[in-house]
Amino acid sequence: MASTSSNKNYLAVPPRWLHCPRKGKFMPFKTPLDNKYNDQVPEECRFDIHMFFHILKNYKVKMGLVIDLTNTTRFYDKTIIEKEHACKYVKLQCRGHGETPSVEQTKAFIQVYTVPMDSTELGSLSYHTLLKKWIGGKQRISNSNFILAVEERPPGIYKDDYLLELFTRYGDKQDTPPAPVLPDWCTECDDTDNDENPVPNSDGGKKKRELIKKNASFMDGLVTGVIQVTRQPQLGQIQHHVQDMCKWNGSGFPGSQPVSMDMQNIKFLSQKPYKVSWKADGTRYMMLIEGKDQVYCIDRDNTVFHIPNLVFPKRKDLNSHVGGTLIDGEMIIDKVDDKPIPRYLIYDIIKFEGIDVGGTELSRRFLCINKELIGPRHELIKQGRLDRMKEPFSVRAKFFWEISTVKNILDGKFSQELSHEIDGLIFQPEPDPYLSGRCLSVLKWKPPNMNSVDFKLKIVREEKTGMLPETKGYLFVGQYEPPLAEIKVTKELKEFDNKIIECSWDPTANQWKFMRQRTDKSFPNSYSTAMGVCESIKNPITKERLFEFIEKYGWRPKPQKRPHDPSQHTASSDRELMPPPVKAVKH
């Protein structure tokens, strides 16, 4: 009985589906449901893939691309679209249900429908889900646009939070219209996601359940003594606390993510002051410091590790321990006298003792790191009160310099004297605060031959009529259903099936080349990130081009007029400021 009940829940008709209009003129349409839902759907309410394409045929419209924005695959079989109706199909997963599409999801959608998938004319475009009609906006929106949208497919957008987000992003927040009166068909509840899982309360209630990666390894086991936190409620409390400190409303890792430098965003270096640092070939971890023996590292999978014996004394009282602090950085393995030395490099700070340091400019954040975290540790070491042999790894601050030093970082002694590999540069805007998620103003530069994408590899054996069986290596990115690319399957590659692998582009062979497995990641790069890297590969910024741009166009403070020195006043200058009165003419 439990199995039957569970299956019925899985096949439940989505909320507000029955009487929602089937389609609009621009071709937004509600999610088709195939015949396994017929026992729940009256005949007059049915709407499946075949009906949709039959409607198009009556209108003499050729559909070239369907974009599925639901967060599930249970509603219909996508192969019907691709094989029986010869139409391309793309899936961009949007969670919905109390969560508006992210900026990244919006950009991915825009890229899909504005860039042809091949040289073939795609014809019309359609997309579906009950709550994504607005996601494709590229231009500013006004109330007149909103009224047109309502007229095209009444009642238009009927959720207050969607309207607010739409006008905040693409118009004026103050112009947000009130949500329209709900139609008669919008009566079902909206407290489940597309797979009938309960959705948490969006009004400050429980957050979404986090992924728990079992048997995770800190630095692939190269650092001993570190223990994964798996026990609840401790794990969830740490994850949510870090997200709250970052003002991150979603689930998952809340750290700031740079974007690849390309020919468009390199101009940012001329628009405001930036600082530059080397990009280490390390592993990203945020670090939460809550008190003595309460230090935790959080990786990209939002896995939490307890770091024992790592000490951060207070500057004003070395006997007390820092708490309420969140920093960002990376673990690297330095080679010193052929011995591996694990080190954590701090390159940013979000909170210090509960204070929102992340909201200040970069230089102030680094002042805090060096003065309040690194300095007190050095003082304890000088006093012989910190036993570094008990610590799992050492801690250092990572330096940032003026962008004019970029040539010295890459070509000078610095890179030769560094005890770990450099695989690029990071450019941070000096005046900007720390921002969680994908940050368009924080730029990463890599040499063209080192630009890479983290894919999910799926190895498939395909057998086609009249052809020999063939083994294919498909490369997938996040929020995008078809494989983005292929890779040649080798004996070595077969062991990484269904794993996350880092690949670089080989222009000579005109194909993707395997670099390494990303054991620190459970998910591939998003579609937008992958497209950004591909743009960098297509139009590379070489080292020479980067040097030239910074030298010619790099931001420099505007020259200020020197203040007038009163001591330099002369009689003539005084006369210029206050000339003598005109002599009276004698008669």
C-alpha positions in Angstrom: 0.0 0.0 0.0 2.8 2.4 0.9 4.4 1.8 -2.5 1.1 2.5 -4.3 0.5 5.6 -2.3 4.0 6.9 -3.0 3.5 6.3 -6.7 0.2 8.2 -6.8 1.9 11.2 -5.0 4.7 11.1 -7.6 2.1 11.2 -10.4 0.0 13.9 -8.9 -1.2 16.6 -11.3 0.7 19.9 -10.7 -1.1 22.6 -8.7 -3.4 24.9 -10.7 -2.9 22.8 -13.9 -6.4 21.6 -14.8 -8.1 24.8 -16.0 -5.0 26.9 -16.8 -5.1 28.1 -20.5 -3.1 25.7 -22.7 -0.9 28.2 -24.4 -0.3 31.9 -25.2 0.5 33.7 -28.5 4.2 34.0 -27.9 4.2 30.3 -27.2 4.5 30.1 -23.5 2.4 27.0 -22.6 1.6 25.0 -19.6 3.4 21.8 -18.9 2.0 19.0 -21.1 1.0 15.8 -19.1 1.1 12.5 -20.9 -1.5 9.7 -20.7 -0.4 8.3 -17.3 -2.2 11.3 -15.8 -5.5 10.6 -17.6 -7.2 9.0 -14.6 -6.8 12.4 -12.8 -7.5 14.7 -15.7 -11.0 15.1 -17.2 -11.0 14.8 -21.0 -11.9 18.5 -21.5 -8.8 19.5 -19.5 -6.2 17.2 -21.1 -3.1 18.6 -22.8 -0.3 16.5 -23.9 2.7 16.8 -26.3 0.7 15.4 -29.3 -2.1 17.9 -28.7 0.4 20.8 -28.6 2.0 19.9 -31.9 -1.5 19.3 -33.4 -2.4 22.9 -32.5 0.8 24.1 -34.1 0.0 22.2 -37.3 -3.4 23.8 -37.5 -1.8 27.2 -37.2 0.8 26.2 -39.8 3.6 26.9 -37.3 6.8 24.9 -37.3 8.2 24.5 -33.8 12.0 24.4 -33.8 12.8 24.4 -30.1 11.0 23.6 -26.8 12.5 24.9 -23.5 11.4 23.0 -20.5 11.8 25.0 -17.3 10.3 22.6 -14.8 12.4 21.0 -12.0 11.4 17.4 -12.9 11.2 14.9 -15.8 8.0 13.1 -14.8 5.4 15.0 -16.8 6.1 13.6 -20.2 8.7 11.8 -22.3 11.0 14.3 -24.0 12.0 11.8 -26.7 8.5 12.3 -28.2 9.4 15.9 -28.9 12.7 15.1 -30.4 11.9 11.9 -32.4 8.2 12.0 -33.3 8.0 15.8 -33.9 11.6 16.5 -35.0 11.9 19.4 -32.6 14.9 20.3 -30.5 14.4 20.1 -26.7 16.4 21.9 -24.0 15.9 21.6 -20.2 16.8 24.5 -17.8 15.8 23.5 -14.4 14.0 26.2 -12.3 12.9 25.3 -8.8 10.0 27.7 -8.5 7.5 27.4 -5.7 8.5 30.4 -3.5 11.8 30.8 -5.3 12.0 33.1 -8.3 14.5 32.1 -11.1 18.0 33.2 -10.3 20.0 35.8 -12.4 22.1 32.9 -13.6 19.1 30.9 -14.7 17.7 33.9 -16.5 20.9 34.5 -18.4 21.0 30.8 -19.4 17.5 31.1 -20.8 18.4 34.2 -22.7 21.5 32.6 -24.2 19.6 29.5 -25.3 16.9 31.4 -27.2 19.1 34.1 -28.6 22.0 32.0 -29.9 21.1 29.5 -32.6 22.0 25.9 -31.6 23.3 25.2 -35.1 23.1 26.7 -38.6 19.6 25.3 -39.1 16.7 27.7 -38.9 14.9 26.8 -35.6 11.5 28.3 -36.5 9.3 29.1 -33.6 10.2 28.8 -30.0 8.1 27.7 -27.1 8.7 27.3 -23.4 6.7 25.9 -20.5 6.0 25.9 -16.8 3.3 27.5 -14.8 5.6 30.1 -13.2 8.3 31.2 -15.6 6.6 33.4 -18.1 8.7 36.4 -17.3 12.2 34.8 -17.2 13.3 35.8 -20.7 13.4 39.6 -20.1 16.4 41.2 -21.8 15.2 44.8 -21.7 13.8 47.2 -19.1 10.2 46.6 -18.3 7.4 49.0 -17.7 3.7 48.9 -16.7 2.7 49.0 -20.3 4.8 45.8 -20.9 3.0 44.2 -18.0 -0.5 45.2 -19.4 0.5 43.7 -22.8 1.5 40.5 -21.1 -1.8 40.3 -19.3 -3.7 40.8 -22.5 -1.7 38.2 -24.4 -2.3 35.5 -21.7 -4.7 36.5 -18.9 -4.3 36.8 -16.0 -0.6 37.4 -16.6 1.9 37.0 -13.7 -0.2 36.5 -10.6 2.4 36.2 -7.9 3.5 39.2 -5.9 7.1 38.0 -5.3 7.6 37.3 -9.1 6.3 40.8 -10.0 8.5 42.4 -7.4 11.6 40.5 -8.5 10.8 41.3 -12.2 10.5 45.1 -11.7 13.5 45.1 -9.3 15.7 43.5 -12.0 14.4 45.1 -15.2 12.6 48.2 -14.2 11.8 50.4 -11.2 10.9 48.6 -8.0 8.5 51.4 -7.1 6.5 50.7 -10.3 5.6 47.2 -9.3 1.9 46.7 -10.0 -0.3 44.8 -7.6 -0.9 41.1 -8.5 -4.1 40.6 -10.5 -7.2 38.8 -9.2 -6.6 35.1 -9.4 -8.6 33.2 -12.1 -11.1 30.5 -11.2 -8.6 27.8 -12.2 -6.0 28.9 -9.8 -7.4 27.3 -6.7 -5.1 24.4 -5.8 -2.4 24.7 -3.1 1.3 25.5 -4.0 3.1 23.8 -1.1 4.9 21.1 -3.1 7.6 21.1 -5.7 7.4 19.4 -9.1 8.2 16.0 -7.6 5.6 16.4 -4.9 8.2 17.1 -2.1 7.1 19.6 0.6 8.3 23.1 0.0 9.6 25.0 3.1 7.9 28.2 4.2 9.3 31.1 2.3 8.5 33.6 5.1 11.6 32.8 7.3 10.6 29.2 7.9 12.8 26.2 7.4 15.3 26.4 4.6 15.5 23.8 1.9 17.2 20.6 2.9 20.9 20.6 2.0 22.7 17.9 0.1 24.7 15.5 2.4 27.8 14.0 0.7 28.6 10.8 2.5 32.2 9.9 3.2 33.6 13.2 1.9 37.4 13.6 2.1 39.1 16.8 3.1 41.8 17.6 0.5 41.7 14.1 -0.8 43.1 12.8 2.5 46.3 14.8 2.2 45.5 16.6 5.5 45.1 14.4 8.5 43.0 15.0 11.7 40.1 16.7 9.9 36.7 15.2 10.5 33.5 15.5 8.4 30.5 16.8 10.3 27.5 14.5 9.5 25.4 14.6 12.7 22.2 16.5 12.8 21.2 19.1 13.8 24.8 20.3 14.0 25.4 20.0 10.3 22.3 21.9 9.2 22.9 24.6 11.8 26.4 25.2 10.5 25.3 25.3 6.9 22.4 27.6 7.5 24.5 29.9 9.8 27.1 30.3 7.1 24.4 31.1 4.5 22.9 33.6 6.8 26.2 35.3 7.4 26.6 35.6 3.6 23.0 36.9 3.3 22.4 33.9 1.0 18.8 33.0 0.6 19.3 29.8 -1.5 20.7 26.4 -0.6 24.2 25.2 -1.2 27.6 26.8 -1.0 27.2 30.6 -0.6 30.7 31.7 -1.5 31.5 34.4 -4.1 32.2 33.0 -7.6 34.4 34.9 -10.1 33.7 34.9 -13.8 36.1 34.3 -16.7 37.7 37.4 -18.1 36.7 38.1 -21.8 36.9 40.8 -24.3 33.7 42.5 -22.8 34.4 42.5 -19.1 38.1 43.3 -19.3 37.0 46.9 -19.7 36.0 46.8 -16.0 39.8 47.2 -15.2 39.6 50.7 -16.7 36.4 51.8 -14.9 37.3 51.5 -11.3 40.3 50.5 -9.1 41.1 46.7 -9.0 43.6 44.7 -7.0 45.2 41.5 -8.4 46.5 38.3 -6.9 47.7 35.0 -8.2 45.2 32.2 -8.8 46.5 29.2 -6.9 45.9 25.6 -8.1 44.2 24.8 -4.8 40.9 23.8 -3.3 38.2 26.3 -2.2 37.0 26.4 1.4 35.2 28.9 3.5 36.1 28.8 7.2 33.7 29.4 10.1 35.4 30.4 13.4 33.0 30.1 16.3 35.3 29.7 19.3 38.0 27.5 20.7 37.9 24.1 19.0 34.9 25.3 16.9 36.6 25.9 13.6 34.9 24.5 10.5 35.7 24.4 6.7 32.9 24.3 4.1 33.7 23.1 0.6 31.9 23.8 -2.7 29.5 20.9 -2.0 28.5 22.6 1.2 30.1 19.7 3.1 31.3 20.7 6.6 34.6 19.6 8.2 35.7 20.1 11.8 39.3 21.5 12.0 40.7 20.5 15.4 43.4 22.4 17.3 43.4 25.4 14.9 43.8 28.6 17.0 42.7 32.2 16.4 43.4 34.3 19.5 41.8 37.7 20.0 44.2 40.6 19.5 43.3 42.4 22.7 43.2 39.2 24.8 45.4 36.4 23.5 43.9 34.1 26.1 40.5 34.4 24.5 39.4 32.9 21.1 37.8 34.7 18.1 34.2 33.8 17.4 31.4 34.8 15.0 33.8 35.0 12.1 33.6 33.8 8.5 36.5 33.9 6.1 37.0 32.7 2.5 40.1 31.1 1.1 41.8 28.1 -0.4 43.9 25.2 0.7 47.1 24.6 -1.2 50.0 22.1 -0.8 53.3 23.9 -0.8 56.5 21.9 -1.6 59.3 22.8 0.8 62.5 20.7 0.6 60.4 18.2 -1.3 58.0 17.9 1.6 54.2 18.7 1.2 53.1 21.5 3.5 49.4 22.1 3.7 48.4 25.8 4.0 45.2 27.7 4.1 45.4 31.1 2.3 42.8 33.6 3.5 41.8 35.9 0.6 38.6 37.5 2.0 36.4 38.0 5.1 32.7 38.3 5.5 32.1 38.6 9.2 34.5 39.3 12.1 33.1 38.8 15.6 29.6 39.4 14.2 30.6 42.6 12.4 29.7 42.9 8.7 33.2 43.5 7.5 32.2 42.0 4.1 30.2 45.1 3.4 33.3 47.3 3.4 35.9 47.9 0.7 38.6 45.3 -0.1 41.5 47.1 1.6 39.6 47.4 4.9 38.7 43.7 4.7 42.4 42.9 4.3 43.4 45.2 7.1 41.0 43.2 9.3 42.4 39.8 8.2 46.0 40.8 8.9 45.3 42.8 12.1 42.7 40.6 13.8 43.5 37.1 12.5 47.1 36.7 11.3 48.8 39.2 13.7 47.5 37.6 16.9 48.6 34.2 15.7 52.1 35.5 15.0 52.2 37.1 18.5 51.4 33.7 20.1 54.1 32.1 18.0 56.6 34.6 19.1 55.7 34.0 22.7 56.1 30.3 22.2 52.4 29.7 23.1 51.2 28.2 19.8 52.2 24.7 19.0 51.9 24.6 15.2 52.8 20.9 15.1 49.3 20.2 16.6 47.5 22.2 13.9 46.4 20.3 10.8 47.7 23.0 8.5 49.2 26.5 8.7 47.3 29.8 7.9 48.5 32.7 5.9 46.9 35.8 4.3 47.0 36.0 0.5 48.3 39.3 -0.9 46.6 41.5 -3.4 48.5 44.3 -5.3 47.8 47.1 -7.7 47.1 45.8 -11.2 50.2 47.5 -12.6 52.2 44.7 -10.9 50.6 42.0 -13.0 53.7 41.5 -15.2 55.8 41.0 -12.1 53.4 38.3 -10.8 53.5 36.3 -14.0 56.9 36.9 -15.4 59.0 38.0 -12.4 60.7 36.2 -9.6 57.5 35.9 -7.6 56.1 33.0 -9.7 59.5 31.2 -9.6 59.8 31.5 -5.8 56.3 30.4 -5.0 56.1 26.9 -3.5 52.9 25.9 -5.4 51.6 26.3 -9.0 50.0 29.4 -10.4 47.2 28.8 -12.9 46.0 32.3 -13.5 45.1 35.6 -11.9 42.2 37.0 -9.8 41.1 40.6 -10.2 39.0 42.0 -7.3 37.3 45.5 -7.4 38.7 47.6 -4.5 35.6 49.6 -3.7 33.1 46.7 -3.9 31.7 44.6 -0.9 31.9 40.8 -0.7 29.0 39.4 -2.8 27.8 35.8 -2.6 27.1 33.7 -5.7 28.3 34.4 -9.2 29.9 37.9 -9.1 30.2 39.5 -12.5 32.8 42.1 -11.3 35.3 39.6 -9.8 37.4 38.3 -12.8 39.6 35.3 -13.2 42.1 35.2 -15.9 43.8 32.0 -17.2 46.3 31.5 -20.0 44.2 30.4 -23.1 45.6 26.9 -22.9 44.5 26.5 -19.3 40.9 27.8 -19.6 38.7 24.9 -18.4 35.2 23.7 -17.8 34.0 21.3 -15.1 31.7 18.8 -16.8 29.7 15.8 -15.7 30.9 12.9 -17.8 28.4 10.3 -19.0 29.7 7.4 -21.0 27.1 5.8 -23.2 27.2 2.8 -25.6 25.0 3.6 -28.6 23.7 1.1 -31.1 22.1 2.4 -34.3 20.5 0.4 -37.1 23.0 -0.5 -39.8 25.9 0.9 -37.8 28.6 -0.6 -35.5 28.1 0.0 -31.8 29.9 3.1 -30.6 31.0 4.4 -27.2 30.3 8.1 -26.6 31.6 10.4 -23.9 29.0 13.1 -23.3 29.9 16.2 -21.4 27.1 17.9 -19.4 26.8 21.2 -17.6 24.3 22.3 -15.0 20.7 23.5 -15.8 21.0 22.2 -19.4 19.6 18.9 -20.5 21.4 18.0 -23.8 25.2 17.3 -23.6 27.1 20.5 -24.3 29.9 18.6 -25.9 31.6 15.2 -26.5 35.0 13.9 -25.5 37.0 11.0 -26.9 36.6 7.9 -24.6 39.9 6.4 -23.6 40.7 3.6 -21.2 41.7 6.1 -18.5 38.5 8.1 -19.0 36.1 5.2 -18.5 36.8 5.2 -14.7 35.3 8.7 -14.5 31.9 7.8 -15.8 29.2 9.9 -13.9 32.0 11.9 -12.2 32.9 15.6 -12.4 35.9 16.2 -14.7 37.8 19.3 -15.6 38.5 19.7 -19.3 40.5 22.2 -21.4 40.1 22.9 -25.1 42.7 21.6 -27.5 42.6 23.9 -30.5 45.0 21.7 -32.5 42.8 18.6 -32.2 39.7 20.7 -32.1 38.3 18.8 -29.1 38.0 18.8 -25.3 40.9 17.3 -23.4 40.7 15.6 -19.9 42.7 17.3 -17.2 41.7 15.8 -13.9 38.7 14.6 -11.8 37.2 17.3 -9.5 36.8 15.3 -6.3 35.9 18.5 -4.4 32.8 19.0 -6.6 29.5 17.0 -7.0 28.1 19.3 -9.7 29.4 20.6 -13.0 29.7 24.2 -13.9 26.5 26.0 -14.7 25.5 26.6 -18.3 26.3 30.4 -18.0 29.7 29.7 -16.5 30.5 27.2 -19.2 29.4 29.7 -21.9 31.7 32.3 -20.3 34.7 30.0 -20.5 33.8 29.1 -24.1 33.8 32.8 -25.0 37.3 33.1 -23.4 38.4 30.2 -25.5 36.9 31.6 -28.7 38.3 35.1 -28.2 41.3 34.5 -25.8 42.9 37.2 -23.8 46.6 36.4 -24.1 49.1 37.4 -21.5 50.5 40.0 -23.9 47.1 41.4 -24.6 46.3 41.6 -20.8 49.6 43.5 -20.1 48.9 45.9 -23.0 45.4 46.7 -21.8 46.4 47.4 -18.2 49.3 49.5 -19.4 47.2 51.6 -21.7 43.8 51.6 -20.1 44.1 50.4 -16.6 42.3 52.6 -14.0 44.3 55.4 -12.6 43.2 58.1 -10.1 42.3 61.3 -11.8 45.1 63.9 -11.2 44.1 66.5 -8.6 45.0 70.1 -8.8 47.6 71.0 -6.2 46.3 73.3 -3.5 47.7 76.9 -3.6 50.6 77.4 -1.2 50.0 80.7 0.6 53.8 81.1 1.3 54.5 81.3 -2.4 52.4 84.4 -2.8 54.2 87.3 -4.6 53.3 90.9 -5.0 52.2 90.3 -8.5 50.0 87.3 -7.6 48.4 89.4 -4.8 47.7 92.1 -7.3 46.0 89.5 -9.6 43.8 88.3 -6.7 43.0 91.8 -5.5 44.2 94.5 -7.9 44.8 98.1 -6.5 42.0 100.6 -6.8 42.0 102.7 -10.0 43.7 106.0 -9.5 41.5 109.0 -9.8 42.2 111.1 -12.9 43.5 114.5 -12.1 41.8 117.4 -13.7 
